[in-house]
Amino acid sequence: MDLTNIASVAAITVICYLIAIGVKATKVNNKYIPVICGITGGLLGIVGMFVIPQYPTGDVINAAAVGIVSGLAATGANQVYKQLNTLNHQKEEEEK
């Protein structure tokens, strides 16, 4: 993967993150959010291969894999943010 073309992969992560926020606002159980992000990322990866001229992969399987990993990265990014927030609040409580 050429690192100069990483912006298209990052875009998939951002789109999946925004979709996850939207799903979280509905009555859908939160345990399905990683699955939704993975499927959405896979589909976006395949679409990206056909639409983006400098997409990092040239075949459907790798495009789907890149998309799935990017979609799941959106879920992981959200979890890192939540964990850091939790640690911050715990520190504040301990200092009081």
GUMI-292193 format. One record per residue: residue in one letter; x, y, z of N, C-alpha, C in turn. Coordinates in steps of 0.1 Angstrom, whole numbers, plus 5000, padded with zeros to 4 digits. Atoms other than C-alpha are relative to their C-alpha. Layout:
<domis>
AXYZXYZXYZ ...
</domis>
This chain:
<domis>
M500849885000500050005000500950125000 D499249875001501450344990499450105010 L500549914989501250585019499550134995 T500549885005500550874996498550004997 N501450025003497150734989499249965012 I500750044988496150675025498850095003 A501149914998493650965024498749934997 S501250075004491050745007499649905010 V500350094990491350485034499650075013 A500549924989491050745061498650054999 A501449965002487950875045499049895003 I500950114997486350535048499849995015 T500150014986487150535085499150115006 V500949884995485550885090498649974996 I501450035004482450785070499449905009 C500550114991482050465091499850055014 Y500249944987482550665123498750085001 L501349925001479750905113498849914999 I501250105001477450615104499849945014 A500150064987478250455138499350105010 I500749914991477250775156498550014997 G501450005004474050785136499249885005 V500650124996473250425144499850005015 K500150004985473950485181498850095004 A501149914997471250755180498749934998 T501350075002468650495170499849905011 K500350104990467150205189500849874997 V499350125003469549955173501049975012 N499150044989471549755199501450044997 N498649965002475049895203501049894996 K499150115003476549555200500249974985 Y499950025014475849555163500850114992 I499349885006477749885156501349954993 P498750055008481149705148499649924988 V500450075012479349475124499550094989 I500549905010477649765107501250084994 C498849935005480949955105500849914991 G499250095008482749655091499449974986 I500750025013480149585064500050134992 T500049875007479849955055501450034995 G498649985005483649975053500349914988 G499750095011483849675031499350044987 L500749955012481249815007500650124995 L499349875004482950155007501349974994 G498750045006486249985000499949954986 I500350055013484849804970499750124990 V500449885008483250124957501250094997 G498849925002486450314963501049954990 M499150065010488450074942499650044986 F500549975013486250154912499950164997 V500249855001485750534919501250085001 I498849924997489050654932501249954992 P498950045009491850644906501349955008 Q498750044993494750614932499749915012 Y500350084988493050364955501149895002 P498850084997495650144973499949864995 T500150145004494349804960499550004986 G500550015013493549674926499049884998 D500950115001491349374933498950015011 V501249994991487949334950500249955014 I499850064987489049104978500950095009 N499249914992491849344990499350135003 A500849884998489549644985499049985011 A500950034990486949485007500749995014 A499250024988489649385033500450145006 V499649874996490949745034498850085006 G501249934995487449875038499549955013 I500450064987486549635066500950045011 V499149964990489649715085499850155003 S500249864998489050085080498750035008 G501249994993485450045092500149965014 L499850044986486449855123500950095007 A499149904993489150115130499150125005 A500949904995486250365134499549965013 T500550054987484850155162501150005010 G498849994990488350125178500350145004 A499749864997488950495176499050055010 N501049954991485650555194500349945014 Q499750064987486650305221501250065007 V498849934995490050465226499550135007 Y500549874994488250805231499349985013 K500850034988485850655256500849965011 Q499150044989488550485276500850115005 L499249894995490650795278499150105008 N500949914993487650995289499749945014 T500350074987486850735316501250015009 L498849984992490450745328500250145006 N500049864996490351125329499150035012 H501049984990487151125350500449935013 Q499550074988488650865374501150085007 K498949924994491751075379499450125007 E500649884994489651385386499349965013 E500750054988487551185412501049975011 E499050034990490651065429500750125006 E499349874995492151415432499150085009 K500949934991489051535450500049965014 
</domis>
